[in-house]
């Protein structure tokens, strides 16, 4: 490793997520289409539209399959897929009278179907009835959409680095080295690919192996230059530069004399392999929210404008419900006195059914919340550890199946900093070993500064006993920062980390997707 001149201070070590849109291919077929032609069968084609800013925009159109009521289309639609967005699709089937590339004005409408890309991905294959105008069924007509993830085809590689006889930059102890790996782009800019952990007090460190896609590592060009930088870690961020080296992926493969490529699974692999995502919402019913009958209360039900609790709940829940086959969502409350004895509870079902806290879809959660408000007494304190532990117990039972079958998302909506911070940190650290992610949305205008410690972005969250979290599973967002934005922006902000967190968990457990055969 060659020594280099003093460079800028590097950022603190941590995992660098790969912000890469997954690509999904959609294949279409229909059955039992209406026959609009008097002498021959219909000549169907399908138009695919994507909703953008409230408008339907045409993505493309299939070829025309001549004289067929059961067409299978060869045209494949490729779409960018984002877990954190509701991507509404509309499929319109026409009996085509002109070239398929022209408008549909002269064509006979045979039926349409709307769904989200998330629903198709979660089920891999969706068959729905085609509907005419005003929601009438188009006879027995159906459309089938099959999804395939094509984003993982560039391959992944596992890399491991070690160094020997590094310079000692510390006066009273040995250096605490970490390594940064950069990709050199075409414009000679440097893109950080990965940053290792810090190895304490060691001049000949061996860093933990890590997995990275070839796309992220070298843009799938094995001869693209790579640069490694080694630093002596400083807790204040003023890391001392130790040295650097240059290489390529091609050179690394030759050095080992073997092909190190193998499959690391993506979020879509797990979802399309049958992994369900179970969604739980926990709502803050403490007195600091204000009397729900008062229009100044954060829980005030305005018939014309949903309150912040409802806005956040619907924005996030609408996306998550697409990934749960039974569409039943758990809804809990904390910080209220509840009937019949009006004792304070920090983990009660808002439908008041202790045996089954699930509601039918996001609308069922909204109705349960509105029915719950007049029946509880807002109280306190703001304790969230009991609810985290409750969901964690369910996730722990799932973990014991040793299958990638169920992942849990807990959305906590609160108007203030939690009171039981030590217990909450302990509960989160324990939960970091389980198949779950936690999203906290701060509602109202309180000072949420102390909540940022729960979001491990600035360093590893530790329990009061000093135990570090295995994974960063918490995302905290103050609602006011996104108040003027769309519900989609809120959902995008809080859900963007979930795919990485899910893959990290199952990769750590070395669990493949359940149904590899169906996915293939």
N, C-alpha and C positions, 0 to 999 in steps of 0.2 A: 504494500500500500504506500503510495507516494505521499509525502507531506505536501501541504499546500499553504498558500498565503492566508492570512486572516480573512474570514468571510463573515457575512451578516450572521446575527444570532438566529439560530433555528428555533422553531416552535417546540413546545413541550411534546414529548412522545405520546402517541395514542393511535387508535385505528383510523385510517382514512377511508371513509365510505366511497364506493364506486358509484357515482351518480349517473347511471346509464339506463336509459329507457329500454325496457324489454320490448321485443317485437313479437307480434302474434299474427299468425296467418289464419284467415277464416275461409272455410270451404262451405258451399251452400248446396242444398238440394230441396226439392219440394215433392209433395205427394197429393194426389186427388185434387188437382187444380180444376177450377171451373172451366167449362168448355164454351168459349165465346164465339167460336167460328162455326157457322151453320154447316159447312161442307167438310171441314177438316178439324183436327184438334188444335188447341191453342198453341201459339209459338212464344213460349214464355222467356222472359229475362228478368233479372232482379236488379233494382237500383239500391245501393247502400248509401244512407245519409247519416251524418254525425252532427249532433247538436253542438253548436258553438255560439256562446253569448246569446242564447235564447232562439237562435235561428238554425234551421236545418240546412246543412251544407252537403252537397253531393260529393261522396268520396270516389265513387266509380260505379260501373255497371257491368254485369256479366255479359257473356256472349248470349245470343239467342239460340235456344234449343228448339229446333223445328218440330212442330206437330207432336207435342208430348205433354201429357198431364202429370207425368212423374219425372221431371227433369233432374239430372245431376249436372251441375255446372263445373266446368274445368277452370274457369277464372278464379284466381286466389286473391283475396284482399289482404294486404299487409298493413297492420296498424301499430302505432306506438302505444304501449300499454302502461298506465300509471295506476298503481294500487290506490294512491291517495286522492284520486279524482273519480267523480261519477261521469263516466263516458257513455252518454246515451246514444244508442244506435236505432235506426229505423230501416227496416227492409221492406221495399215495395215491389210487388210482383206485377208485371204487365204482360198482356198478350200483345206482342210487338208487331206493328204493321210496317215499320220502316227500318232503316239501319239502326242497330242498337246504340250507336253513339249519339244519335239525335235525341231531341227532347221527347217527353212522354205524352205530349198533348194529343197526338193521334192514336195513342195506344189505349187499350181497354184495361182498366184497373182490376186485377184479380184478387187483391187483398194485401194487407200490410201487417207488420209485427214490430213492436218496440220492446227493447230490453236494454240492459247495460252490458258493456264489454266485461265488466267484473262478473256478472251472472254467467256469461258464456264460459269464461276462464275457469270459474269455480266448478262448473259442471262438466266441462270439456265438450259436451254435446248437448245442445238445447233443441228440443222440438216443441214448437208452439203452433196453435191454430192461427190461420190467417183471418184477419177481420176486414170487413168492408166498411164503408163510411157509417157513422153513427154506432159503431161497435157491433154490427151484425156479423155473425159467422159466415164465412165464404164457403158454405157447404161443409164438407169434411176436409177442406184444404189445410195442409200443414206445411211449415217450412222448418228445415233442420239446419242448424249452424254448428260446425265442428271447429274447434280452436286447436292450434298447435303453436307451442313456444319455439321460436327459431333463434332466440337471442343467445342461447348457450352453445352455439355450434362452433365458436372460435377456440374452444378448449381452455383448460385451466392448468396451472403449473404450481407445484409446491417448491418454495425456495427456502434455503437455510444458510445463514452466513455466520462465519466466525472470524475472529481477528487474533493476531499474535503480536506480543511485545509492543503494545501501543504506548505512546508517550504518556508520562504521568503528569497530569495538569494540576493535581491537588497537592497542597503543601503537607498536610498531616495524614493523608490517606491516599489510596490509589484512585485513579480516574473511575468515573461512573459512566461508561460509554453506552451510546445508542447509535443506531445507524438509520440514515434516510436514503431511500432509493428513488432516483428521479429518472423519468423518461425525457429524452431530448426531442422536442417537436421539430417539425419542418422549418419553422421560423427561428430555430435555435433557442426558443424559450424552454424552461424546465418545468415539467409537470411532476409533482410529488406522487409517487405510486404507493409507497408504504413507509411507515415509520415504526421501528421496532420498539420493544420495551427497553427500559434502562436495566443494565446489569451492574449492580452495585460493587464498587471496590474491586475491580478486576481488569488487569491489563491484557488478558488473553480471553476475551468473552466469547461464548457461543450463544447466539440469540435464538429464540424460539422459531421453529419453522412457520411459514405463513403461506396462504393460498391466494393466488391472484390470477385473474383472467389474462389471456394473451392480449386481448384488446386493451386492457388497462396497462399492462406491462410495456407493450411495444407496438401498440396499434396493429397487432397481428403481423408485424414485419420483424422477423427474427434477427435481422442485421441492424435494426435501429439502435443508435448509441444509448447506453444507459450510464448513469453516474451514481456512485455511492459516496456518501459523506458520513464521516464518523465524528461524533461530538462527545465532549465530557459534559454530562447533564448538570445544570444549575437550577435549583428550585425557583430562582427569581427570573428564569428565562434567558439569562446571559450565558449561554452555553459556550464552552471553549472548543474551538475547532481543533481536531486531532489530525485528520488527514482525509484524502479522497482517492477514489479509483474509478476507472472507466472500463466498461465491458459491453457485451451484447448478449442477448439470450442465446444466440447461435454459439457464441464462444463458451458460454456456461455449459451448454449441452455437450459440446465436444470434450470439454474437460472431464465430464463424468462418463463419457462414452456410452450414454444411454439416453433414451427418450423419457423425460420425466413427466410427460403429459398424462393426466388422468382426469376423470370427471368429478367436478365439484358441483353440487346441485344448486339451482337457482330458486328464488321464491316461487316462480311459476311452476317449476318442477314439483315442489311440495304441494301447492294448491291443486294443480291438475292431477297430482298423484293421489288426491283424496283427503288432504289435510283440511279439516274444518277450522274456522276461526270463530270462537265463541266470544261474544261481546257482553260486557257488564258495565252498566253506568252506576255511579255512586253520587248522590246529590246531597249537598250541604243544606241542612235544615236548622242551622244555628240562628240564634236571635239577632245576630248582627246583620242579617239579611233585611230586617225590617218586617213589620206586620204585613202579610200578604194582601190584606184588604186595603192597604194604603198604596196609592199610585207611585209613591217614591220607593216602595219595596222592590228588591231585586227579584222577588217571587210574585210580583203583581201580575195577574193574568189580564192582559189587554187584548180584547177580541180583535183588534186591528193590527197589533204589532207584537209578535212573540217576544218574551223577555230573553235576557242573555242566556239563561239556563236552557231554555227551549231551543234557541238558535244553535248553541254549541252541541246540544244533544242530537238534534236532527241532522246537522251538517256531518258529524262524525258517524252517527249510527246508521244513516242511510247507506253509507259505503260499506260498513262492516257487515250489515245484514245480508249482503249479496254472497258472502263467503260462508254462511251457515245454512245448511240445507233445510232445517226446519224453521228458520226465520224467527226463532224464539230467543228473545234477549232478556238477560237478567237485569233487574232494576232495583237498586238498594238506596237507602237513605241513612244519614247519620246526623247526630247532634240534636234530636228532637225527643220530646216526651210523647209516647205513643199509647193509643188505647190498647187494652181496656184500663190498665192501672196507671197510665200516664207516667211511667218510669222512663228515664233517659236511655235511649238506645243508640249505639254507634254502628249497627249493621242490620237494619230492619228492611224487610221487603216492602216496597211502597204499594204493592197490591194487598198488603196485610195477610198474605198467605205464607206462613213460615215454612210450609212443606214444599212450595213451588214459587220461587221468586221470578219466574220467567213471564214475559208478556209477548203477545202476538205481534211481532214486527215493531217497527219504530213508532207507528201510530198507537199501538197498544201501550208502549212506554209513556207516550205523551198523555194519553187518557188516564193512566194510572197516576202520573204525577199531578195532573189537575184534580183528580178525585182525592188524592192524598192530602193536599194542602189544607183544606178546611178541617181535617180530622186530627191533625197533629198540633202540638204546641212547640213552636220554635224555641230552642233552648241553647245548649252548649255542653262542654267545650268542643272545639274543632279537632276531634280525634279521628284520624284516617287509618291508623295501623290495624284496627280490628277488621276493616273491610279488605285491606291488602292481604291480611292473613287468611281471611275467609276464602278469597279467590285462590290464594296460594295452596290451600288445602285441596281444592278441586284439581288444580294443576299438578300437585304432587301425586295424586291418584292416577292422573293421566300419564305422568312420567314413568310410573311403574309398569305400564304396558309395553315400554320399549319400542313404541311405534310412533311415526310422525303423523298422528291421527287427529290431534286436537291442540290448538294453540289459543291462548287466552289474552284478550285485550281488556284492560280495566281503565275506564274513563272516569276520573274523579273531577267533579265540578264543585269548586269551593270559593267562598267570598273573602277568605283571609288566610293568613299563615297558619299552618297546623300547630296545635297546642302540644301534641305528643311527638315532637320532632325526633327525640332519641328513639322511641319505639318505632316510629315510621322508618327511620334509617335502618334499624335492625330488620324490620319486615322486608324492606326493599332488598337488602343484601341477601337475605334468605331466598327471596323470590327470584333473584338474578340467576339462581341455579335451576329454575323451573321454566316450562314453556309458557312464558307470559311477558307482556309488555304493559307499562303503566303510562297513561297520558293524564296530565293534570292541567286543567284549564282554570285560570284565576278569573273569577267573575267580579265585576264592580271596580271600584277605584282604590282599593286598599294598597298598601305598600307591600309588594310581593318579593322584595329583595332577598329575604331569608329563604324563600322557596327555591331560589336558583341553585342552592347547595345540593338539592335532590337530583338535579339534572347533571349527570356526570360529565358534561361537555368540558368543564374547566379542570378536570382531574377525576380520579377514581373516587366514587362515593365509598365511604367507610362506615361501618357500624360503630356505635359508641365504644365497642371493645377493640376497634382498630382493624376488624376483618374487612378486606376490600370486596366490593361487588365483583362477581365473576364477569358480568356483562353490563354495559350501560343500557338499562331497560326503561329509563324514565325520560319523558319529554314534557317540559313545562312551558306553557304559553299563557301570558296574560291576554284575556279576551279583548281588552281595550286597544291593544296594539293592532288588532285586526277588525275592530268594530266597523270601520268605514268600508272594509273590503267585503267581498262576497262570501257567502257560506262556503263556497268551494275553496276559497283562499284559506279559511280556517282549517278545513279538513285536510288540505294539502300540507299546511304547516305542521299539524300534529301527527299526521299519519305517515309522513315521508320516511321516517326512520324504521317503521315496523317491518317492511320486507327484509332489511338488513339484520334486524334483531332476530327475526324468526330463523333466517338461514344460519346466523351465528350459533344459535342454540342447537339446532339439529346437526350442524357440522361438528360442534364441540362434542356432542354425544355420538358422533359417527353413525347417525341414523339416516338411511336413504329414504326417498319418498316411498309411500306404501305400495302404490300400484304402478310400478315401473313399466309393466307390460302394456297397460292401457295407454300410458303416456307415449311410449314409443310408437 
